[in-house]
Amino acid sequence: MTRIYLRPRPFQAISFDLDDTLYDNGPVIRAAEASLQQFLHQTYSETRRWQIDDWIKLKASLIQSQPELAHDTTAARLIMLEQGLLMLGYSRERAESGAMAGLNHFLQKRSDFTVPRSIINLLRELSFTYPLIGITNGNVDADKVGLGGVLEFVLHPGEGTRMKPYPDMFYIASRRLDISLHSLLHVGDSHASDVMGARMAGCQSVWLNPSFGRSKIREHRGILPHIEIDMIGSFLESLI
């Protein structure tokens, strides 16, 4: 089903959120977190004293003291691992090397899947008409999951670039594509980050509700998307 709240204007390029928009990210992250825990327990035995909740609490406290980490998931995980290993009694050198090894393990598992072939095929067809890019708050490796051949580039937060709904990545996208902000159509599953971010940046927005693997959000507050859809495939087909 498609709902149009605001009449879309002509657009010149399409940006996509990645996690939970083009694939179901929940099982991937859960598997990656579990694999990281297993890796740490096997390689750094003192980490057996901690469970995932302990790491989550540490990460939250680090972000509270260093708010910039909220906009860089990779840096936040690296610092979390290093600080956790230090707190568990490992030397600075061991903690630094262990944090990097743990991060690399997580990132490998985090991108250890392939985007559904049906989505890749639709994006490929769509790319003949529009430039396609990714704008994500996450740290998935787009090339490893099969998106490298259909997306011209992918923007991630970090190193001074803030997460959606901040407008930073939308501004960067419009400059790199050499188009006006209102000529960019952004598609994403999160009303809070994708719809609000795109609209506040001056872009057009499509809200995927429900996202992959989730239940439909029946109510939302704040700025309306231009379009609301419940299936990414049918929407993409309508543009080809």
N, C-alpha and C positions, 0 to 999 in steps of 0.2 A: 504494500500500500504506500502511496506517495501523497503527502500533504504539502501544499504550497501556502506558506504564510506571507511571503513577500515576493512580488513579481521579480524573477531573476532577470538581470541585465546580461547582454552578451559578455562572454568571458573568453580569455585568450589562453589560459593554462589552468591545470587542475593540480592541486596539492592534496595528498592523502596522509592522514594519520596512519600509522602502521599497526601497532599493537591493538588487538581487539576490533580493528576496522577491516584489515585485509586478511586476518587469520585470528584464531583463538589463542590468545597469549597466556591465559591462566594456567593450563597444564604445563606449558613450557617453563614458566617461571617456577612453578612448584617443583618440577623435576630438577631444574638447575639449582635451586636452593638446597634440595635434599642431597644432590650429588656433591655440592660444595661442603656440606656438613660431613658427609662420608669421607671426602678427601682430607678435610682438616683433622678428623678423628684418627684417621690412619697415619697421617704424616706428622701431626703435632698433637701428641697424646694428651697434653694438658687441656686441649679444647673439648675433651669428652666431659669436662665439668660443666660445659655450657650447652644450652639448647638454642634453637633458632630464636626463641623469644628473648634470650639474653642479648643476642646480637642486634635484634630489632631495637631493644631499649638503648643499647649503646649508640646505635646509629641516630636515634631520635635525640639523644643528649648532645651528640656532636653537631647535629644540624641546628639545635637550639643555640649552641655557643658559636657556631660558624654558619650563619644563615645562607651564605653563598653556596654551601654544599647542597642545599635544597634544589639548586638548578644544575647539578652535575652528578647524575647517579653513579657514574663510573668513579669519579674522585671520591664521592661519599663512601662507596664500598671499599675502596682501597684504604682510606684513612680508618674506617671502621675495623677492617681486618688487622691493620697495623696496631691500632690502639688496643684492640682486644688481645692480641698476642702479647703485647707488653704487659697488660694487666694480669695475664695468666702466667707471667714470670719469665717470658723469653727475652733474650738480649735484644738490644736495638737492631743489631745486624740480622739476627734470626727473624725478628719480627718484620723487618723491611722485606727480606727475601720471601718470607712466608706469605706476607700480604700480597706481593706481586704474583706469586705462584697461585694463590687462592683466587685472585682476581682473574687471571688468565684462564683458570679452570672454569670459573663461573661463566665468563664470556663465551668460551667455547661451547658449553652446554646450553647457554642462553640462546644461541643461534643455531642449535642442532635440530633443525626442522626445515621443511620446505613449504612455502606458501602453496595453497591448493592450486592445482593445474588450471582449474576453471577460472580462477581469479587472474592468474598470469596471462592466460589466453585473452581474456577480456581487456586487460590493461594493454596488452600488445596491440590489439585492434584499435583501442582508443588512442594509443600513442601515435598512430598514423595521422590523427586529426589535431590533437592537442599535445603540447609539451606536458609531461607528467613528472611530478617531483614528490618527495616525501618530507613531511614536517612532523617530527616525533619527539616526545619527551623522553623516550627510552634510549637504549644503547644497543639495539639489535644491529647485527651486521647485515645490511640489505643485500649485499652481494652473495653471502653464504646461504641466504634463505630463498634465493631465486629472483629477487627484485632488481638486481643490477642491470638486467637487459631491458627493463621497461621503464625505469625511473631515471631521469637525467641526472639527478643528484638528490641526496637526502641530507636534511639539516637536523642536527642534534643540539641540545643545549650544552652549556659548559664553557669554560674559559671566558667568562663575561657575558655570554649569551644566555638570556633567561628562558625558562620554560614557558610554554603556553599556560595560562592565557596572556602572559606578557606578549607584546607585539613583535619582539626582537626578530624571531625567525621569519615572520611574515614580511617584515621590512627587508630582511636579507634576501628572501625569495624574490620579491618584486624587483630588487636591484639586479640580481643575477639573471632573471628572466627578461629584464628590460621592459617591464609592463607596469601599468598603474596598479595600485592595490585593489581597486574595485574590479579589475579584469582577472583577478585570481579567484577561482572557486575552490574552497577548501572542504574536504569530506572527512568527517571524523565521528567517533562514537561518543565522545565525552562532551556533554553540554557545557560543563564548567571550563574545560580547557579548549576544546575545538570550536564550539559555536561562539562562546564568549570571546575567545582569543581572536578568531577570524573577524567577527563583527566589529570589535573594538579597534582592530587594526585597519578597518575599512575594506575588508575583503567580503566576498559572498560566501555563504556557508550552507553545507548539507549535513544534516544530523542523522547518523545511522542509529536508529533506536528500534529494536535492541541491537547491541553489539554482538559480535561472535561470542557464543557460549554464555550469554547473560539473559536476564529477563527484561522485558520492556519496561522502561521508565514511563509511568503514566502521567506524571506531573513534573514540571520543571519551573524554575523561577528565573527571572532575568530576561535577557534579550532573546528574541525569537530567531531561529534560523530562517534562511530563505525557504529551505525545503527540508522536510522530514521524510525519511524512508525507513523501511523495515528490512530490506534486503539489498545488499551491495550489488549483487549480480544483476538484478532487474534494472537498477538505476543505470549502471554502466552500459547495459545493452540499449537503453533508451537514448544514449548519447551517440552510439555508433551509427 
